[in-house]
Amino acid sequence: MKTVISSAALSLTLLLSNMSKADDFPEHIADRTNYPRERAIVFGANAGIGAILGCLGAQISGDGCLEGLWRGGIGGTITYFGMEIGSRDEQVPFSGLVGRGINDLGASIVSNAIFSRGFLERYETTFGPLVFSIDSNYGFRTYIQPLATGTVIYHFIVGHDFSLMDSIEDGTLVFRMYEPSVSRTGSASAGTTNSTIPAYMPSQPATRSHENIHTYQLSRMRWADELVPQVWIFRYGAEALSALLSLPANLFEGDAYYYDPFEMEAYAMERPGH
Ligand SMILES: [Zn+2]
Protein backbone atom coordinates (compact mmCIF):
# COMPACT_ATOMS: atom_id res chain seq x y z
CA MET A 1 0.00 0.00 0.00
CA LYS A 2 2.84 2.35 0.86
CA THR A 3 4.29 1.75 -2.59
CA VAL A 4 0.93 2.49 -4.17
CA ILE A 5 0.60 5.75 -2.24
CA SER A 6 4.14 6.87 -3.01
CA SER A 7 3.80 6.07 -6.70
CA ALA A 8 0.48 7.95 -6.78
CA ALA A 9 2.22 10.94 -5.16
CA LEU A 10 5.02 10.67 -7.72
CA SER A 11 2.54 10.60 -10.60
CA LEU A 12 0.82 13.71 -9.25
CA THR A 13 4.14 15.54 -8.98
CA LEU A 14 5.00 14.55 -12.52
CA LEU A 15 1.67 15.85 -13.78
CA LEU A 16 2.66 19.32 -12.66
CA SER A 17 5.67 19.28 -14.94
CA ASN A 18 5.54 19.40 -18.71
CA MET A 19 7.44 20.43 -21.79
CA SER A 20 5.74 23.16 -23.74
CA LYS A 21 6.28 25.41 -26.73
CA ALA A 22 6.24 29.19 -26.46
CA ASP A 23 5.93 31.68 -29.30
CA ASP A 24 8.38 34.56 -28.63
CA PHE A 25 11.94 33.52 -29.39
CA PRO A 26 15.44 34.62 -28.32
CA GLU A 27 18.14 34.90 -30.99
CA HIS A 28 19.50 31.35 -30.90
CA ILE A 29 16.05 30.05 -31.69
CA ALA A 30 14.53 32.96 -33.66
CA ASP A 31 15.92 32.18 -37.15
CA ARG A 32 14.30 28.83 -37.70
CA THR A 33 14.15 28.23 -41.43
CA ASN A 34 16.82 25.62 -41.99
CA TYR A 35 19.61 25.19 -39.50
CA PRO A 36 22.32 22.71 -40.47
CA ARG A 37 24.59 23.89 -37.63
CA GLU A 38 21.99 23.20 -34.92
CA ARG A 39 21.14 19.84 -36.46
CA ALA A 40 24.83 18.90 -36.54
CA ILE A 41 25.03 19.68 -32.82
CA VAL A 42 21.92 17.56 -32.16
CA PHE A 43 23.45 14.72 -34.21
CA GLY A 44 26.76 14.88 -32.32
CA ALA A 45 25.06 15.18 -28.94
CA ASN A 46 22.89 12.10 -29.51
CA ALA A 47 25.74 9.96 -30.84
CA GLY A 48 27.98 11.19 -27.99
CA ILE A 49 25.46 10.74 -25.19
CA GLY A 50 24.56 7.27 -26.51
CA ALA A 51 28.27 6.34 -26.50
CA ILE A 52 28.85 7.71 -22.98
CA LEU A 53 25.75 5.99 -21.55
CA GLY A 54 26.73 2.75 -23.31
CA CYS A 55 30.30 2.96 -21.96
CA LEU A 56 29.28 3.69 -18.36
CA GLY A 57 26.46 1.14 -18.33
CA ALA A 58 28.46 -1.65 -19.96
CA GLN A 59 31.40 -1.01 -17.62
CA ILE A 60 29.05 -1.60 -14.66
CA SER A 61 26.95 -4.40 -16.15
CA GLY A 62 29.83 -6.47 -17.46
CA ASP A 63 30.58 -5.98 -21.18
CA GLY A 64 33.15 -3.24 -20.52
CA CYS A 65 33.30 0.40 -21.66
CA LEU A 66 34.57 -0.09 -25.22
CA GLU A 67 31.81 -2.54 -26.16
CA GLY A 68 29.15 -0.21 -24.74
CA LEU A 69 30.79 2.84 -26.33
CA TRP A 70 30.44 1.79 -29.98
CA ARG A 71 27.04 0.20 -29.54
CA GLY A 72 25.70 3.24 -27.66
CA GLY A 73 27.16 5.51 -30.35
CA ILE A 74 25.38 3.56 -33.09
CA GLY A 75 22.11 3.63 -31.11
CA GLY A 76 22.37 7.38 -30.52
CA THR A 77 23.07 7.96 -34.21
CA ILE A 78 19.99 5.96 -35.20
CA THR A 79 17.77 8.02 -32.86
CA TYR A 80 18.89 11.15 -34.75
CA PHE A 81 17.64 9.72 -38.04
CA GLY A 82 14.39 8.78 -36.31
CA MET A 83 13.96 12.47 -35.48
CA GLU A 84 14.90 13.53 -39.03
CA ILE A 85 12.03 11.41 -40.37
CA GLY A 86 9.57 11.98 -37.52
CA SER A 87 9.93 15.77 -37.61
CA ARG A 88 8.22 15.69 -41.04
CA ASP A 89 4.92 14.54 -39.56
CA GLU A 90 3.17 17.76 -40.66
CA GLN A 91 4.40 17.21 -44.24
CA VAL A 92 4.31 13.47 -44.87
CA PRO A 93 1.61 11.18 -43.42
CA PHE A 94 2.94 8.39 -41.15
CA SER A 95 6.45 9.86 -40.92
CA GLY A 96 5.71 10.42 -37.21
CA LEU A 97 5.02 6.69 -36.80
CA VAL A 98 8.02 5.56 -38.88
CA GLY A 99 10.30 8.05 -37.12
CA ARG A 100 9.14 6.74 -33.74
CA GLY A 101 9.94 3.15 -34.73
CA ILE A 102 13.46 4.20 -35.77
CA ASN A 103 14.02 6.48 -32.75
CA ASP A 104 12.93 3.63 -30.48
CA LEU A 105 15.20 1.17 -32.32
CA GLY A 106 18.17 3.46 -31.58
CA ALA A 107 17.02 3.90 -27.97
CA SER A 108 16.68 0.10 -27.58
CA ILE A 109 20.21 -0.45 -28.92
CA VAL A 110 21.52 2.05 -26.32
CA SER A 111 19.55 0.29 -23.54
CA ASN A 112 20.86 -3.11 -24.63
CA ALA A 113 24.41 -1.72 -24.56
CA ILE A 114 23.90 -0.21 -21.09
CA PHE A 115 22.67 -3.50 -19.63
CA SER A 116 25.09 -5.73 -21.59
CA ARG A 117 22.35 -7.50 -23.50
CA GLY A 118 22.73 -8.67 -27.10
CA PHE A 119 22.79 -5.87 -29.71
CA LEU A 120 19.10 -6.34 -30.63
CA GLU A 121 18.06 -8.61 -27.77
CA ARG A 122 15.23 -6.31 -26.62
CA TYR A 123 13.18 -3.81 -28.63
CA GLU A 124 10.89 -1.41 -26.80
CA THR A 125 8.45 1.08 -28.23
CA THR A 126 5.27 2.83 -27.13
CA PHE A 127 1.77 3.68 -28.21
CA GLY A 128 0.41 6.44 -26.02
CA PRO A 129 0.67 5.32 -22.37
CA LEU A 130 1.54 1.70 -23.32
CA VAL A 131 5.09 0.38 -23.48
CA PHE A 132 5.66 -2.70 -25.63
CA SER A 133 8.71 -4.82 -24.93
CA ILE A 134 9.82 -7.55 -27.32
CA ASP A 135 12.64 -9.62 -25.84
CA SER A 136 14.25 -12.72 -27.36
CA ASN A 137 14.27 -14.36 -23.89
CA TYR A 138 11.12 -13.01 -22.26
CA GLY A 139 8.86 -12.63 -25.30
CA PHE A 140 6.24 -9.92 -25.64
CA ARG A 141 5.30 -7.82 -22.60
CA THR A 142 3.17 -4.71 -22.11
CA TYR A 143 3.53 -2.02 -19.43
CA ILE A 144 1.69 1.18 -18.55
CA GLN A 145 3.23 4.62 -17.94
CA PRO A 146 1.38 6.45 -15.12
CA LEU A 147 2.17 10.04 -16.17
CA ALA A 148 1.12 9.38 -19.76
CA THR A 149 -2.11 7.77 -18.51
CA GLY A 150 -2.86 10.76 -16.27
CA THR A 151 -2.13 13.12 -19.15
CA VAL A 152 -4.62 11.36 -21.44
CA ILE A 153 -7.30 11.64 -18.74
CA TYR A 154 -6.38 15.30 -18.23
CA HIS A 155 -6.80 16.15 -21.93
CA PHE A 156 -10.23 14.49 -22.02
CA ILE A 157 -11.29 16.34 -18.85
CA VAL A 158 -10.27 19.79 -20.10
CA GLY A 159 -11.95 19.06 -23.43
CA HIS A 160 -9.00 18.90 -25.82
CA ASP A 161 -9.89 17.27 -29.12
CA PHE A 162 -8.64 13.68 -29.48
CA SER A 163 -7.47 13.15 -33.08
CA LEU A 164 -7.68 9.54 -34.25
CA MET A 165 -5.97 10.26 -37.60
CA ASP A 166 -3.08 12.20 -35.98
CA SER A 167 -2.75 9.39 -33.45
CA ILE A 168 -2.45 6.66 -36.10
CA GLU A 169 -0.05 8.79 -38.15
CA ASP A 170 2.24 9.65 -35.22
CA GLY A 171 1.99 6.40 -33.25
CA THR A 172 0.74 7.87 -29.98
CA LEU A 173 -2.43 9.43 -28.60
CA VAL A 174 -2.50 12.96 -30.07
CA PHE A 175 -4.74 15.80 -28.89
CA ARG A 176 -5.56 19.06 -30.65
CA MET A 177 -6.20 22.27 -28.76
CA TYR A 178 -7.65 25.47 -30.14
CA GLU A 179 -6.46 27.94 -27.51
CA PRO A 180 -2.93 28.29 -26.11
CA SER A 181 -2.24 26.54 -22.83
CA VAL A 182 -1.24 29.03 -20.12
CA SER A 183 1.46 28.15 -17.59
CA ARG A 184 1.53 28.90 -13.86
CA THR A 185 3.43 32.14 -14.54
CA GLY A 186 1.09 33.18 -17.33
CA SER A 187 3.15 32.41 -20.46
CA ALA A 188 1.20 30.94 -23.36
CA SER A 189 2.16 27.81 -25.33
CA ALA A 190 0.92 26.55 -28.68
CA GLY A 191 1.58 22.98 -27.64
CA THR A 192 2.40 20.83 -24.65
CA THR A 193 3.81 17.35 -24.12
CA ASN A 194 3.77 15.20 -21.01
CA SER A 195 5.60 11.90 -21.28
CA THR A 196 4.63 10.38 -24.66
CA ILE A 197 1.38 12.38 -25.01
CA PRO A 198 1.43 15.51 -27.22
CA ALA A 199 -1.18 18.24 -27.63
CA TYR A 200 -0.85 21.01 -30.20
CA MET A 201 -2.61 23.91 -31.92
CA PRO A 202 -3.09 23.00 -35.63
CA SER A 203 -3.04 26.70 -36.60
CA GLN A 204 0.59 27.03 -35.40
CA PRO A 205 3.16 25.72 -37.93
CA ALA A 206 5.76 23.23 -36.65
CA THR A 207 4.00 22.74 -33.32
CA ARG A 208 2.85 19.18 -34.02
CA SER A 209 6.35 18.38 -35.26
CA HIS A 210 7.93 20.03 -32.18
CA GLU A 211 5.75 18.16 -29.67
CA ASN A 212 6.31 14.87 -31.51
CA ILE A 213 10.08 15.29 -31.00
CA HIS A 214 9.44 15.65 -27.25
CA THR A 215 7.68 12.26 -27.21
CA TYR A 216 10.77 10.70 -28.85
CA GLN A 217 12.97 12.23 -26.15
CA LEU A 218 10.97 10.38 -23.50
CA SER A 219 11.58 7.06 -25.27
CA ARG A 220 15.32 7.73 -25.25
CA MET A 221 15.21 7.70 -21.44
CA ARG A 222 13.55 4.26 -21.44
CA TRP A 223 16.67 2.70 -19.91
CA ALA A 224 15.79 4.53 -16.66
CA ASP A 225 12.71 2.27 -16.36
CA GLU A 226 15.11 -0.54 -15.57
CA LEU A 227 16.86 1.34 -12.76
CA VAL A 228 13.77 1.77 -10.56
CA PRO A 229 11.53 -0.95 -9.15
CA GLN A 230 8.53 -1.68 -11.32
CA VAL A 231 5.18 -1.28 -9.54
CA TRP A 232 2.80 -4.01 -10.77
CA ILE A 233 2.46 -3.30 -14.53
CA PHE A 234 3.53 0.33 -14.15
CA ARG A 235 6.84 1.68 -15.38
CA TYR A 236 7.83 5.18 -14.43
CA GLY A 237 11.64 5.51 -14.57
CA ALA A 238 11.76 7.31 -17.93
CA GLU A 239 8.91 9.62 -16.92
CA ALA A 240 10.56 10.43 -13.58
CA LEU A 241 13.96 11.13 -15.18
CA SER A 242 12.36 13.32 -17.84
CA ALA A 243 10.41 15.32 -15.24
CA LEU A 244 13.57 15.75 -13.17
CA LEU A 245 15.67 16.97 -16.11
CA SER A 246 12.92 19.37 -17.28
CA LEU A 247 12.37 20.80 -13.82
CA PRO A 248 14.55 23.95 -14.27
CA ALA A 249 12.78 24.87 -17.53
CA ASN A 250 9.37 24.34 -15.97
CA LEU A 251 10.11 26.15 -12.72
CA PHE A 252 11.89 29.20 -14.11
CA GLU A 253 10.75 29.42 -17.77
CA GLY A 254 12.38 32.27 -19.77
CA ASP A 255 16.09 31.52 -20.39
CA ALA A 256 15.81 28.23 -18.50
CA TYR A 257 13.21 27.19 -21.06
CA TYR A 258 15.12 28.35 -24.16
CA TYR A 259 18.42 26.85 -22.99
CA ASP A 260 16.83 23.59 -21.91
CA PRO A 261 18.56 20.89 -24.05
CA PHE A 262 15.24 19.17 -24.79
CA GLU A 263 13.75 22.42 -26.05
CA MET A 264 16.85 23.36 -28.09
CA GLU A 265 16.71 19.92 -29.73
CA ALA A 266 12.97 20.20 -30.47
CA TYR A 267 13.40 23.70 -31.93
CA ALA A 268 16.39 22.57 -34.02
CA MET A 269 14.56 19.53 -35.45
CA GLU A 270 10.96 20.78 -35.89
CA ARG A 271 9.69 21.31 -39.43
CA PRO A 272 6.64 23.37 -40.38
CA GLY A 273 4.14 21.72 -42.71
CA HIS A 274 2.29 24.86 -43.66
ZN1 LIG B 1 9.09 22.22 -26.48
Residues whose N, C-alpha, C, O or C-beta is under 5 A from the ligand:
A	BS01	ZN	M19 S20 K21 E263 A266
